[in-house]
């Protein structure tokens, strides 16, 4: 039977980061992906400062910065163009070497990590290998996979990391469910190629524009487009809302300065769920990323938290292998689940629920430097990310 030190299941951004972290620490790692190649779907796009630090250690940050959109400010406006509040991420100077966010499609990250993994002798990535069964034994885990030719193959490892997403087959094999609920409502996301910063001078790379009724739309600047997020009322007509006759009057309610129609590249409609796995995994099988936690997209925290899971547990596994102490990896996995339960989910809940006086609270924070800095630290996830620097130290 083929044997490896660690098997990672799932080649999304979290699984790829886990494999790169493990291989960077000299761990023999096999990464399995059921698809024939990397996903190119438009999904998560926000990278927070501690995540950028981790990606710097993985050797892909410079290329990401070259391709992405650096986010320097978060802005709150009203429909007449007045700035109600602004938060400058430069205030994070001294707390992180990356005092900014980065907007970039996650598919760019996975492609860069693929190139990186192909250069690492400790990493082996196999596309078309679908996880089917696992068996935890004394000091080892055996994984059965369906290979591209349809045959079954078994691989044994000391540890398995499940990064196979919200519908994780590994989590199901462990008999663990996901507990939680759907967030109310859905959103329409328009991806447009218009220069909205020219329409609204001084527009922040992340901006929330409020109408007279207190409702808002969100604008996110990407490297070559803007994402316009419209929150939908219950009972919406799908065929109706995707037509310019519906969404343009809606957008102009918040951006009356628009002279013509938006130039639409693509759109999608989606909702969000608040979910947490019933456990961290098993004795030597650990859940990370969407397999462990799901939350709403406001603030872009879930994928970042998954990459933090990969980095923290990957480092702990390396220590456990070196010292022969599985408890090190097990405690790291339990700790990451606690972070999801006690920090990630409550924090993203507040971003959605807000409350009637939420905008007033935001404005009060914006004029208080101490509160502004505290808010930015929390929004940047600096207070809930694992310690960084592990791979830099290993390379020295």
N, C-alpha and C positions, 0 to 999 in steps of 0.2 A: 504494500500500500504506500502511495506517495505520502510524504510527511513534510510539514512546514511548521514554523514556529507560530505563525498567526495567519488566519484566513479572514479577509474582509469581504463581506457580501454587499454588493451594490457600488456601482461606479458613478454616483452622482458627486456633487462637490464635497459632501461630507466623507464618503467612502474614499474618494481620491485623496483628500487631505489626510485621512487616517493612514493610508498606505504610504504616502510620501513621508509622513512623520515617522512611522515605524522603520521604513527603509533608511531614512536619514539617521536613525539611531542604530543602524546595523542589524535590525531584526529581519529575519527571512520571512517575507510577507507575500501571500498569494491573494490577489484581488479578483473576485469573480463577478461577472456582469452577465445577466441573462439576455440582454439585447445584443444585437450584432455590432453596435457601436455606441458612441456617446450620444446622449440626448441633446438636441439643438433647440428644444422648446424654450419659449420666453417665460422665465419664471422669476426667481428672486434676483434682485439687481443691486441691493444695498450692502456695502461692506463697511463695517464700523472699525474704529481705530485699533482695538486689540486684535481683531481679525486680520487687519492689514499687517500688524506686527508679526503675527503667526505666518502669514503668507510670505512675508519677507524672509523668515527663517526657512521656509520651504523653497525659496529661490525663484519665486514667480512675481514678486511685487513690482519690480521695475517695469516689466512688460505690461502689467495691469495698469499701472499709473500712466504709461504711455498711451494706452488704448481707452482708458476710462474717463469719466467726468468727475473731477474733484469737486466736492461739495463743501463750500466754505461758510454758508449761512442758511439758516432755517427762518422762514418769514411767514408772518400772518398779515393778511391784507383784507381790506373790504372792497366792494365792487367798484367804488369810484377811484381806486388806485392808491389810496392812503395806506401806508404801512402802520399796522397796529402794534406789532411787536417784531423784533428781530433778534436772533441768537447767532453770534459769530463763533464758529468752532475754534477760531484761533485762541480763544480763552483757555483751551485745553493744553496750550504750550506748557511744557514742564511736566505734564502728567503722562504724556505719550509722545513717542517720536513721530507719530502720525496724527496730528491734530486736525483731522478732517475725515469726512466720509468719502467713499468712492462709489459712483454709480457705473455699473458695468454688468452686462448679462452674465449669469452664472455659467452659461455654455462656453464663454471665453475662458473662465477660470479652469473648467474641466479640461479643455483642450491644452492649456498651458501645463496643467499638472500631468496630463498624459505624456507630453514631451519630456517632462522632468522624470517621470517614472521609467520611461524607456532608457534613460541614462543611468539608472540606479541598479547595480547588480543584485541587490537584495530584494528587488520588487519584480513580481511576475503578474501581469494582467492578462486575463483570459476572457474574451468576449464570447457570447453564446453559451456560457456555462450557467445553467439555471439551478439554483439551490432547490433541493427537494426534502431532504431528511437530515436530522442531526441526532447524534447519540453522545451524551456526556458520560465519560467513564472516569476512572481514577487517573487524574493527571493528564487527561487528553480529551479531545472532542473529535468525533468522526463525522464528516460532512459528506453526504451523498449528493451528487450533481448529475443533471442531464446535460450531456455534451452536445455540440452542434450536429454530430452524426446520429443523435438519438440514443446513444448508449449511456449507461450509468457508470459513473466513476466515483470512487471513494478517496477522500483525502483526510488525513489525520493532522491535527494541530494542537498546540497547547492552549491556544485561545482563539475565539471567534468574535469578531465585531460585526454586528448587524447594522448596516447602513442602507438597508433595502426599502426605505420609505414608509409612507403612512400605512400601506397594506402589507407590511413586513411578513414575509413567509417564515423568517427565522423566529420572529416574535410569536407567530401562531404555533410553530413547532414546539416552543417552550410552554405553550398553554397560557400565555399572558394576553389579556385583552387590553383595550384602550378605553379609558373612562373619561367622560366629558360630555360636551354638547356642541351644537352648531351655534355660531354667533347669529344674531338676528340680521336679516337683510342681506342683500347682495350688491355688487358694484359693477358698473360698466367701465371698462378701461379702454380708452381710445389712445392709440399710438399715432402721433401726428408729426409731420416733418416741418411744420411751420416754426418760425423763429418767434416764440412767445416772449422772449426777452426783449425783442424789438417792439412788440406791441405794448409791453409793460416794462418800461425802463427800470433797471435796478432790481429786477425780479430775482428772488433767491432761487438757488438750484432745487430747494424743496420749499414749496409755498402752499399755504392754505388760504383760500379766498372765501370770505364770508359774505353772504347776502343779507338783506334786511331782515329775513325771517330767522336768522341764526344758523341756517344750514350752510354747508361749505362744499367746495370741491378741492381736490388736491392736484398739484402740478409737480412732476418730477422730471428734471432735465437729465437726459441720457446723452451719450457722446454724439449721437446723430439724430435725435428726435426728442419729443416730450411725451410723457405719459400723463394723460388727463383722466383723473379718477372721479366718477360721478356715482354717488350713493343713490340706490334705487328704492323707490317706495314699494311696499308689499303689493303683490298682485300685478306687477308690471307685465306688459305685453312684449315678449321677446322680439317678435317681428317688427313691432313699432319702434322700440327704443334704439334699434341699430340703424335707423334711417336718419339722414341729416335733418329731415323735417321735424324730428323729435329732439335729437341731441343738440343741434345748433342753438335753438331758443334756450335750451337748458344751460348750455355753456355761456351764452351771452348774458344770462341773468347774473353771472359772476364776472364775466369779462366783456362788458358792453363796448369796449374799445376795439373789438374785432371788427374789421371792415368787411371781410369776405368769409366764405366757408373754410373750415379747417381742411387740410390735406391729409386724409386718413390713409395710413399704411396698413393697419390691422386693428382688430378690436377683440376683446373677450369679455365674458360675463362670468363672475365667480363669487363664491361665498367663502367663508372661513369657519374652521372648527377649533374649539378649545379642547385638546385631548392630552392625556398623559397615560403612559403605559402603567399597568398595575404593578410592575416591578422593574428593577434595573436590568434584569436578564437572569442568568443562571450563575453557577459557580465559576465557569470559565467562558461564558457567552454573555456579551454585554451589548445593550442597545444604545445607539447613538443617532442623533439627528431626528428626522421625521419618524423613525421607528420608535423613538422614545417620547417625543413631544411634538405637538402641533399647536399653532396659535394664529392670530390674525396677522395681516401683512402691515398694519400700521406701525411704522417705526422700523420695519425690516429686521426684526431680531431673530426669528426662528432659525434661518439658515446659519446665521452667525453663531448662535448658540450651539448648533450642530457641529460646526467646525471647531468650536471650543471643546465640545465633548471629545471629538476625535483627537485633539492635541493633548488634552489632559489624560484621557484613558490610555492613549497610545504611549505617552511617556511613562505612565505607571506600569503598563505591561512590560516595557523595556526594563524597568527596574525589577519587576517581579521575576523576569527571566534571568536577569543577572544574579539576583540574590536568592533565587529559589523560594520566593515568598508570594504565593498567589494572593494573599490577603491584601497586598499593596494595590493590585489591580481591582480587586473586589471593592475595596473602600473607595477608590477613585470613581468607580461606576455608581456606587450608592450616592456619592457626593454630587455627581453630575445630575442625578435624578432629583436630589434635593434642590439644586439650583433651579431646575426647570419648575418644580412645584412651588418653591417659596419666592423666587425672583422673577423668572421669565413670564409665567402665566399671570400672576397678579399685575405685573407691570404692563403687559400688553392689554389686559382687561381694562385698566384705567385709561389707556390710550383710546379705547373704543367708547367706553361709557361716558367719560368726561363729566357730564353734568351741565345743568343750565348755566352755571357760573364759570364754566371751564375757561372760556376766552378771557374773562376778567382775571382769573388766576394766572393765565399765561402772561397777560400784560403786566401784572404786578411783579412777576418773576423777572421780566425783561428789564425793569428799571432798578433792580436790586442786584449788583454784581455778585454778591455771595450766593444768592438763590439761583442766579443765572448759571454760575459755574457748577453748582450742585446739580441743576437740571441737566446740563450738558454731560456731566460725568455719568449720570444715570442713563441718559438717552444714548450715550456712546457705549454703554455696557462695560465701562471700565471697572465698575465696582462689583461685577459679577463674573468677570472673565478669569480664567486660570492664570497663574504667573507665567510670564513668557521668558524666553531666553535659553530654553533647554537645548535646542538644536544648535544655536550659536556656540554654546559652551562645548557641546559634543564635537563640533568641528575644529575647535582650537587645540 
